[in-house]
Amino acid sequence: MKIIDVVCSAGKTGFYFDDQQAIKNGAGHDGFAYIGTPVTPGFTSIRQSGESISVMLILEDGTVAHGDCAAVQYSGAGGRDPLFLAADFIPVIQKEIAPKLIGRSLDSFKTMAEEFDALQINGKRLHTAIRYGITQAILDGVAKSKKITMAEVIQKEYNTGITITPRPIFTQSGDNRYENADKMIIKQADVLPHALINHVETKLGNNGEILLEYVGWLRDRIIHLRSDASYSPILHIDVYGTIGVAFDLDMKRMADYLQTLVDAAKPFKLRIEGPMDVGSLEGQITSLAELTAEVDRRGMDMELVADEWCNTLSDIKAFADRKAGHVVQIKTPDLGGVNNIADAIIYCNKVGIGSYSGGTCNETNRSAEITSNIAMACGALQVLAKPGMGVDEGYMIVNNEMNRVAALVNRKK
């Protein structure tokens, strides 16, 4: 099946672009907006509307395959590509990418995706968001050409040996960490609540006391609201490096504090994402590996999750190889081509580190559906409910897509 045309349309994402450094510097809230001047290049305000681009491949039989170009909420931070705005990048796709797609046969996802993921224009690789959306469209096109699910394309081309089944879903609350936790518990989310602990004084506490109180509340709330006593979600909290700030990167003090969180979470298992952010890839790997070793030495019943500075496939492999964390977030838009998601999950599973197929609230329904197919085919540890911070919408999109795919695959057995 050949591609005969490429059509682009500008879109909105499920959340917003936020200037992470300005927020870390203490930007205050003004309703849903932030007060202050942005500091990350490209931002015109600390919080601004998220944007996407739908790339639609018109196939010779009239079928349309499509994927969405999207970038993470905290674009331009932690070594990522700059802010992704549709008006800036639709002309790039139309001029530089579309002519290279038109006339191509959709025979193999892996080969074609790797080609476009590595493509350079004027000696420079494409923005990660463009690579993300183009390869999604290619995967959808190959699946439509072969009349199978996208998960089956990945399973076959990567020889995963994995049975295609739904993966545990991780829901994120945003700042509405109390009411949204209730939604998660009622829907029996597998992993919750993310909690967005991105400021020491107002969300963690100078000595960690605010988060400690919240973990205790969350434990009690699950026990109170659950309709089934066997419901036992994993508590996964993203702290955006604030523990490292509060405890001066002192590994023993950080581990002591983590133990108080573990105790407060019992009987539920605890995961802490991004305990520190030291400002560089090598520094982050070294520090997180040291804290991971300290947690393991103490026999603590918890897992640390790598996030910041873990952006590319090579980054993920480096964190995994050096045991910097027990789980690695595969932040899907940061990897560029979605072929890298498959490679990352497979690699993490091979070396025995948790493969969290994540992403961002600032994606679209389409990118969420496609990356969920890949996670199912490769056996990811967990999958992020995305986009948005409202819980219900992201959970619905990811849950329903995985159930649809599983039902279609099972029909063939």
QUIBELZI-V730040 format. One record per residue. N is the residue number from 1. NEAR is the number of other C-alpha atoms within 8 Angstrom. Layout:
# QUIBELZI-V730040
N_NEAR / N_NEAR
This chain:
# QUIBELZI-V730040
1_9 / 2_10 / 3_15 / 4_10 / 5_10 / 6_13 / 7_8 / 8_10 / 9_8 / 10_11 / 11_9 / 12_9 / 13_14 / 14_13 / 15_13 / 16_13 / 17_15 / 18_10 / 19_16 / 20_9 / 21_9 / 22_13 / 23_12 / 24_9 / 25_6 / 26_7 / 27_10 / 28_8 / 29_8 / 30_7 / 31_5 / 32_5 / 33_8 / 34_11 / 35_9 / 36_8 / 37_7 / 38_10 / 39_8 / 40_11 / 41_7 / 42_6 / 43_11 / 44_6 / 45_9 / 46_16 / 47_10 / 48_10 / 49_9 / 50_12 / 51_13 / 52_17 / 53_14 / 54_13 / 55_15 / 56_12 / 57_14 / 58_13 / 59_14 / 60_9 / 61_5 / 62_6 / 63_8 / 64_9 / 65_13 / 66_13 / 67_17 / 68_16 / 69_15 / 70_18 / 71_15 / 72_13 / 73_12 / 74_9 / 75_14 / 76_11 / 77_10 / 78_8 / 79_7 / 80_9 / 81_8 / 82_8 / 83_11 / 84_12 / 85_8 / 86_11 / 87_7 / 88_8 / 89_10 / 90_12 / 91_8 / 92_9 / 93_10 / 94_11 / 95_8 / 96_9 / 97_9 / 98_11 / 99_8 / 100_8 / 101_10 / 102_11 / 103_8 / 104_8 / 105_7 / 106_13 / 107_7 / 108_8 / 109_12 / 110_8 / 111_7 / 112_10 / 113_14 / 114_10 / 115_8 / 116_11 / 117_11 / 118_7 / 119_8 / 120_8 / 121_8 / 122_4 / 123_5 / 124_6 / 125_8 / 126_10 / 127_8 / 128_13 / 129_13 / 130_13 / 131_15 / 132_16 / 133_17 / 134_14 / 135_15 / 136_15 / 137_15 / 138_15 / 139_12 / 140_13 / 141_14 / 142_14 / 143_12 / 144_11 / 145_9 / 146_6 / 147_6 / 148_8 / 149_11 / 150_13 / 151_12 / 152_11 / 153_13 / 154_14 / 155_13 / 156_8 / 157_9 / 158_7 / 159_7 / 160_10 / 161_5 / 162_8 / 163_6 / 164_11 / 165_8 / 166_9 / 167_12 / 168_9 / 169_14 / 170_13 / 171_16 / 172_13 / 173_15 / 174_10 / 175_6 / 176_8 / 177_11 / 178_6 / 179_7 / 180_12 / 181_12 / 182_10 / 183_10 / 184_13 / 185_11 / 186_10 / 187_6 / 188_9 / 189_12 / 190_10 / 191_12 / 192_15 / 193_15 / 194_12 / 195_12 / 196_12 / 197_13 / 198_13 / 199_12 / 200_14 / 201_7 / 202_7 / 203_10 / 204_18 / 205_12 / 206_8 / 207_7 / 208_12 / 209_9 / 210_10 / 211_11 / 212_12 / 213_8 / 214_8 / 215_11 / 216_10 / 217_8 / 218_10 / 219_13 / 220_8 / 221_9 / 222_9 / 223_8 / 224_6 / 225_9 / 226_11 / 227_6 / 228_5 / 229_7 / 230_4 / 231_8 / 232_7 / 233_11 / 234_11 / 235_13 / 236_12 / 237_14 / 238_13 / 239_14 / 240_14 / 241_11 / 242_15 / 243_14 / 244_13 / 245_10 / 246_12 / 247_10 / 248_6 / 249_10 / 250_8 / 251_9 / 252_7 / 253_8 / 254_12 / 255_11 / 256_8 / 257_9 / 258_8 / 259_9 / 260_9 / 261_11 / 262_13 / 263_7 / 264_10 / 265_14 / 266_8 / 267_5 / 268_10 / 269_12 / 270_14 / 271_12 / 272_13 / 273_13 / 274_14 / 275_14 / 276_14 / 277_12 / 278_7 / 279_8 / 280_9 / 281_9 / 282_6 / 283_9 / 284_14 / 285_12 / 286_9 / 287_11 / 288_13 / 289_12 / 290_10 / 291_10 / 292_13 / 293_8 / 294_11 / 295_11 / 296_8 / 297_7 / 298_6 / 299_6 / 300_9 / 301_7 / 302_10 / 303_10 / 304_13 / 305_13 / 306_15 / 307_12 / 308_10 / 309_11 / 310_14 / 311_14 / 312_9 / 313_11 / 314_6 / 315_11 / 316_13 / 317_11 / 318_9 / 319_14 / 320_13 / 321_8 / 322_8 / 323_10 / 324_15 / 325_15 / 326_12 / 327_12 / 328_17 / 329_12 / 330_17 / 331_13 / 332_13 / 333_13 / 334_13 / 335_15 / 336_15 / 337_17 / 338_14 / 339_10 / 340_10 / 341_15 / 342_13 / 343_9 / 344_13 / 345_16 / 346_11 / 347_9 / 348_14 / 349_11 / 350_7 / 351_8 / 352_6 / 353_13 / 354_11 / 355_15 / 356_14 / 357_17 / 358_11 / 359_13 / 360_13 / 361_13 / 362_17 / 363_18 / 364_14 / 365_11 / 366_8 / 367_14 / 368_14 / 369_12 / 370_12 / 371_12 / 372_12 / 373_13 / 374_13 / 375_14 / 376_14 / 377_15 / 378_13 / 379_12 / 380_14 / 381_10 / 382_12 / 383_14 / 384_13 / 385_16 / 386_20 / 387_16 / 388_12 / 389_11 / 390_10 / 391_14 / 392_7 / 393_10 / 394_15 / 395_12 / 396_9 / 397_13 / 398_15 / 399_11 / 400_8 / 401_11 / 402_15 / 403_9 / 404_8 / 405_11 / 406_11 / 407_8 / 408_9 / 409_11 / 410_7 / 411_6 / 412_5 / 413_4
